[in-house]
């Protein structure tokens, strides 16, 4: 599910579930948490590049995982949500700089992964989106990271509409920092950022990252606990259950049927 290669002080972490568009399940969440926790401790690692195999960066939650979630109680949802929150924290607070190399699609939790990284670089055709409301749930666990990047005003729009948007818009709202036209340019810019980072002091880089969190974050861990409780209520609630069931069974959720007067 996860490939890790270390070459000349750079750790390349690759999501490796191309058959399901690198969607999350509980095992991938665990592996990402362990990888970033471990890599953050390794002195020889100076930079981490997060990328993905196949056609997509990350399509959000795995369908089989979602099927399990439909059956979860509030308490089970809470335990599951806290594990996902710990994974995002491990990426965001990793003392090493983390570059997201983004192609294809990055939806739901995939957009959250990008937000948790320090630098996001995407091909202009990449589709982003906080699509959770289409399933009757909310983008709770990614919200502290996304709002830190794009601000509450933009978050309110895109969290509410659940619409997909292309990389130039993601750049405009601050979700990513760079857009390129093709894959060769993507790799070239990633390598350029790596070169810049490797000329900077590793201890100063770690301190600079922590400085940003210290100045701007208001108890990130507390925000995630609030978010974990919120998504647990949402998943176990009437709309969440109906929305995920409709998605998994390939029919319209009840709120669309009501809107259309059917």
N, C-alpha and C positions, 0 to 999 in steps of 0.2 A: 504493500500500500504506500510505502514511502521509501524513496531511494536517497541515500546520503553519500556524496562524494566530496572528499576534501582534497583540494589541489592548490598548492602555493598560497596557503593562508586563507583560502576562500572555501567555505562549505556550501555546496550546492544541494539544497533540499528540494526534492521533486515529488510532488503528488503523483502517485502511480496507480490510479484506478481509471484508466482511460475509457474502459468499457461502460462506466457509469458517469462519465464526465467529471471524474475526480470528486464526486459527491462525498460528503461527510457520513461516516457512521461512528459508532462508539469506539471502535478499534482505531480508526484513523485519528480521531480526536486524541486518544491516549498516546498514539505514536508521535503525533506532532508535539504534544506537551512534553513527552520524554526527550524528543530530539532537541527542542529549543532549550530545555533546561540543561541538558548535557552540553550542548555546543556553547552555551553561554559561559560554561566553566572552563573551557579548553583554551589555554593561552595561545596555542598556535593558530586558532581560528580568529581572524580579524574581521571578516565580513561573511554574512550569510545571504545567499540568493535563494528566494523561494519561487519555484516555477512549477510547471505541471506537464505531464505527458499527454499526448493525444490532442484532440480538437479543442478542448476547453480548459480553462484555468481551474474553475470550481463551480459546479452548478448548485451548490447549497446542500441540503440534506438528502441523503440516500433514501430511495423509495421504501426499501425494506425496513430501514430505521424508522421512517415515518409510520409504517404499518404497526410497528411495535409501540410507538408513541401514542397512537390512538387508544391503545389499551392501558396506558399508564395511569395510575392515580396521581393526585396532586403531589404526593410525597415522592413518588418515583420520578415524576417530571422535574421536581426540584433537585433531586440528586443528579439526574442527567444534565440539567441546565448548569449546575455548579461545575461539573466536569468540563463542559464546553467553555464556561467562563474562565476556568483555570488555564485552558489551552490558549485563549486569546491573550490573557495576561502574560503567559510565558513568552509569547511572540513579541508583544508590545514592550515589555519590560526587560527583554533580553539585553544584556550589556553590550552585545555586538550589534553593529548596524545591520538592518535587515532590508534588502531590496526585493520588491515584488516584481517579477518579470511576467507580465500579464498578456495572454492571448485568448482568442475565442470568446468565451463568456465567463463572467464572474457575477453570479446571482446570489441573492440572499447572503448566506454565510460566506460565500466566495467574495462578495464585495466587502464583507466584514474582515476577511483575511487581509485584503489589500489595505484597508483602513488601519489595521493593527501594525502593518509594516512601516518603516521609517520613510522609505522612498518607493513610490509606485511609478512604474514605467509601462505603458500599454501601447499596443498597436491601435491605430485610429478606428479600426472596425470592431474593437471589443465592445460587447454589450455588458453593461452593468445594470443593477437594479435591486431595490429592496422590496422584493415581491411577496413578502410574507402575508400582507393583508389580503392578497388574492386567495389565500388559503384560510382566511379567518383568524390568523394569528398575528403577532407583532414582531418586529425586528429587535427584540429586547436585548439579547446578549451582545449583539454587535453595536448597540446604540452608543455606549460610552466612547468607543473608538471612532465611529462614524461622525458623531456630533463634534468630537474634538477636531476632526478634519474639516468638515463642511459647515459647521455651525448649526444652531437650532432652527434658523429660518429655512434654510435649504432642506434640513432633515424633515421638517414638518411637511413640506411639499412632497418630497419623494417617498417618505414613509407612508403618507396618506394615499397617494395615487398608486403606489406599487409599480409605476411604469418603468420600462426599460429605457436606457439612454446610452448613447455611444461615448467613446473615450474623450472626444473633445469637450463634451458637457461635463464629464467627470473631472477633466482638467480645470474647466472653468469654475466649478464649485469647490475645488480643492481636495477631492478624493484621491487624485493622483497628481504627480508633479510634472510628468512628461508624457507626450504623445509622439509616436513615430509612425512612419508610413508603411513599414514592412518589417519582416522578421530579422533580416540582416541588420537593419538600423536599430532594432530592439537590442540585439546582442551587443552591438557596438556601443550603445549608450550605457548598457549595464556595465560593460568592461571599463568605460570611461569613469563611471562613478566608483567602481572598485579601485581604480588607479588613484583617484583623489583621496579615497578613504585610507588607502595604504600609506599615504604620505603624512597622515595625521596620527597623533599620539593615541594609542589604544585606551589608556587610562583616561585621557581627556575626553575622548569620544563617549565612553561609558558615563562619565560625570556629566557631560553635556546632555545626553539623553535623559538622565535622571533629573537634571535641572529643569528641562521642559515639563516633565511630569510634576515636579515639585512646585513649579510656578503656576501651572495652568490647571492641574487636576485637583479636584476636591474629593479626596478619598475614593480613588478609582475602585478599590475593592468593595467599598460600601455601595457604590453605584451598581456594581455587578450583582451584588446580593439583591438589591432592589429589582434589577432587571431579571434575575433568575426567578424571583417570586412572581414577577409580572408575566413572564412567558409561561410559567407553570399554570397560573390561573387561566391564561389565554388558551393553552393547548387543551386543558381539561374542561373548558367552558363549552357552551352550546355551539357557538359559532365555530370555534376551533375544531371541535369534533366533526361538525357538519362539513366544514370546508376541506379538511384533510380527507374525509371520507369521499367527498365529491371528486377531489383531485385523483385519489387512488382508483376510484371506480369510473373515471372518465365521463362524468356528467356535470352539469352546471350546479354551483352551490345555490342554496335556497334564496339568498339575497338577490341574485341575478334573476331568478324566476319571478320573484316579487316585483322587481323593477320593471320587468317586461309584461307584468300583469297576467302571468300564467299561473 
